[in-house]
């Protein structure tokens, strides 16, 4: 029913607990558990986020759950999954896998949980632009959906299919940090 997924913040029954399970989340293979990201029909949903790869840079913050900078991060919402990176000259990439699981089913020995299938999911992705350097156009790639829609006032190119990653790619038209 297009309920919000919350990757940080909340209080009481909506409080999200973020716990590194393997590493800190900042290196390939690390796993972080987000507990209570949604309540669907009274059922708690958790999310396992695995850092599949990080090349050409490092994390400034694994997830920026709060607006702390005032100028640089003034539009961040605590519920967004919003890692911050410092990429080397020439750029870099980070790939994350999200697995939604039944609340409180995470198994520390296997780093898995009871999978759930989310239906009627809407994904928004923000701040795909550049860093002010030529050819620094940022991209996000997704899979597992059947339709997509871009805002009419977008600076995003028409989606393309990346045959290397088997994901649908959304790429900025601009290399400025706007």
Backbone torsions as a table, in degrees:
resi	resn	phi	psi	omega
1	UNK	NA	25.4	179.1
2	UNK	58.6	37.0	172.6
3	UNK	-67.0	152.4	178.7
4	UNK	-74.1	141.7	168.7
5	UNK	-95.3	133.1	-173.8
6	UNK	-118.3	113.3	-179.1
7	UNK	-97.2	11.4	177.0
8	UNK	179.7	154.1	178.1
9	UNK	87.2	-155.0	-177.8
10	UNK	85.7	172.4	176.6
11	UNK	-152.7	160.5	179.7
12	UNK	56.0	-124.4	-176.6
13	UNK	-69.4	-17.3	-179.3
14	UNK	-103.1	7.0	-179.3
15	UNK	-64.4	128.9	177.2
16	UNK	-97.4	130.2	176.9
17	UNK	-105.0	127.9	-177.8
18	UNK	-113.5	118.6	-175.0
19	UNK	-132.4	116.1	172.0
20	UNK	-63.2	131.8	-179.7
21	UNK	-108.8	-34.9	174.9
22	UNK	-132.1	116.2	-176.8
23	UNK	65.9	-154.7	-179.0
24	UNK	-109.4	-3.1	-176.2
25	UNK	95.5	-6.2	-173.3
26	UNK	-96.4	2.6	179.7
27	UNK	-132.8	155.6	178.3
28	UNK	-55.1	133.6	-179.7
29	UNK	93.3	-13.2	178.5
30	UNK	-69.6	151.2	-178.2
31	UNK	-131.8	134.2	176.5
32	UNK	-126.0	133.2	178.9
33	UNK	-100.1	125.9	173.6
34	UNK	-106.7	111.6	-178.3
35	UNK	-96.8	136.2	175.9
36	UNK	73.1	44.8	178.6
37	UNK	-74.9	-18.9	177.3
38	UNK	-159.6	156.3	170.6
39	UNK	-120.5	110.4	-178.5
40	UNK	-114.7	115.9	-177.2
41	UNK	51.7	39.4	178.7
42	UNK	81.4	2.3	-179.4
43	UNK	-103.4	129.4	178.1
44	UNK	-74.2	136.2	176.2
45	UNK	-117.4	132.7	175.1
46	UNK	-111.3	168.9	178.6
47	UNK	-139.3	129.8	173.2
48	UNK	-96.2	123.6	176.8
49	UNK	-114.5	120.2	179.5
50	UNK	-108.1	129.9	173.1
51	UNK	-79.8	102.5	-177.7
52	UNK	-73.6	-41.6	178.1
53	UNK	-158.2	155.5	172.7
54	UNK	-145.7	116.3	-179.3
55	UNK	-128.8	146.5	174.1
56	UNK	70.3	26.2	179.0
57	UNK	173.3	-166.3	-179.7
58	UNK	-146.9	167.4	177.1
59	UNK	-84.0	136.2	167.9
60	UNK	-82.7	-46.7	173.4
61	UNK	-141.0	136.5	178.5
62	UNK	-62.3	-45.2	176.5
63	UNK	-148.1	129.3	-179.1
64	UNK	-97.0	86.2	-173.1
65	UNK	-76.2	-16.9	-176.7
66	UNK	-126.5	153.5	173.2
67	UNK	-80.1	107.4	-175.1
68	UNK	-117.7	-12.8	-173.2
69	UNK	-99.8	-28.3	177.9
70	UNK	80.3	-37.8	180.0
71	UNK	-110.2	-49.4	-176.6
72	UNK	-76.2	-38.3	-175.0
73	UNK	-116.0	37.4	-172.9
74	UNK	-74.3	-11.1	179.8
75	UNK	-107.6	4.6	-178.2
76	UNK	-72.2	142.5	176.4
77	UNK	-114.3	134.9	-177.8
78	UNK	-54.1	-26.3	-177.5
79	UNK	-78.7	-11.6	179.5
80	UNK	-76.1	143.6	165.0
81	UNK	-81.6	113.1	-170.5
82	UNK	-140.6	73.3	175.7
83	UNK	-67.8	151.6	177.9
84	UNK	-118.3	137.9	-174.3
85	UNK	-124.3	156.1	163.8
86	UNK	-119.5	112.0	-178.9
87	UNK	-99.6	147.2	178.5
88	UNK	-70.0	167.1	172.8
89	UNK	-56.5	135.7	-177.1
90	UNK	95.5	-9.9	174.9
91	UNK	89.3	179.9	-179.3
92	UNK	-165.8	-177.0	-179.3
93	UNK	-142.7	154.2	170.2
94	UNK	-135.1	135.3	179.0
95	UNK	-124.6	129.6	179.6
96	UNK	-121.1	143.9	171.2
97	UNK	-110.1	130.0	178.1
98	UNK	-109.3	125.9	175.3
99	UNK	-126.2	117.6	178.4
100	UNK	-86.4	133.5	-176.0
101	UNK	-132.1	161.1	174.9
102	UNK	-61.2	137.4	-179.2
103	UNK	-52.7	137.2	176.4
104	UNK	62.0	23.7	178.1
105	UNK	-103.0	3.9	-177.8
106	UNK	-63.2	133.6	-180.0
107	UNK	-109.2	114.1	-177.7
108	UNK	-64.0	-28.9	-178.0
109	UNK	-73.4	-36.9	-175.6
110	UNK	-107.2	-8.5	-176.3
111	UNK	55.8	39.4	178.5
112	UNK	-133.1	174.8	175.3
113	UNK	-150.1	-179.9	178.4
114	UNK	-77.0	111.5	-176.0
115	UNK	-63.2	146.6	171.4
116	UNK	-123.0	151.6	177.5
117	UNK	-106.6	118.6	176.8
118	UNK	-90.2	135.7	178.4
119	UNK	-116.1	155.9	179.4
120	UNK	55.3	54.7	-177.5
121	UNK	-94.3	136.1	174.5
122	UNK	-117.8	126.0	-179.9
123	UNK	-112.5	130.0	172.7
124	UNK	-112.3	142.6	175.8
125	UNK	-130.5	134.8	-172.5
126	UNK	-120.4	161.5	171.9
127	UNK	59.5	47.1	171.4
128	UNK	-97.9	101.0	179.1
129	UNK	-142.7	-122.7	175.7
130	UNK	-143.1	-173.6	178.2
131	UNK	-114.6	16.4	178.3
132	UNK	91.7	-0.6	178.9
133	UNK	-108.1	143.1	178.9
134	UNK	-52.0	141.0	178.3
135	UNK	60.2	28.2	178.9
136	UNK	-98.0	23.2	-178.7
137	UNK	-56.0	125.1	-179.2
138	UNK	-85.1	157.2	178.7
139	UNK	-136.9	154.4	166.8
140	UNK	-129.8	144.2	179.8
141	UNK	-129.1	142.0	-176.8
142	UNK	-138.7	163.1	168.7
143	UNK	-147.0	175.5	175.9
144	UNK	85.5	21.0	176.9
145	UNK	-130.5	163.9	-176.5
146	UNK	-107.7	-24.1	178.0
147	UNK	-138.6	158.4	174.8
148	UNK	-143.2	159.3	-178.2
149	UNK	-145.7	137.9	176.1
150	UNK	-110.6	146.6	174.8
151	UNK	-61.5	151.2	179.2
152	UNK	-70.5	-21.9	180.0
153	UNK	-104.4	40.1	-173.4
154	UNK	-89.6	157.1	169.1
155	UNK	-110.2	25.7	179.6
156	UNK	-103.8	135.1	175.5
157	UNK	-67.6	163.5	173.9
158	UNK	-58.1	138.9	-178.7
159	UNK	-59.0	145.9	176.1
160	UNK	-129.3	159.2	177.6
161	UNK	-96.4	125.2	179.0
162	UNK	-91.3	107.5	-176.8
163	UNK	-70.6	-18.7	177.3
164	UNK	-73.7	-42.6	-177.1
165	UNK	-100.2	-11.5	-174.3
166	UNK	59.6	36.3	178.7
167	UNK	-124.8	156.6	175.0
168	UNK	-86.0	128.5	-172.8
169	UNK	-103.6	132.8	172.3
170	UNK	-115.1	118.0	-173.5
171	UNK	-122.7	141.6	178.7
172	UNK	-69.1	147.7	172.0
173	UNK	-85.8	-12.0	-173.1
174	UNK	-122.9	151.2	175.9
175	UNK	-107.9	5.5	175.7
176	UNK	-84.5	155.2	178.3
177	UNK	-91.2	84.5	-178.1
178	UNK	-112.6	NA	NA
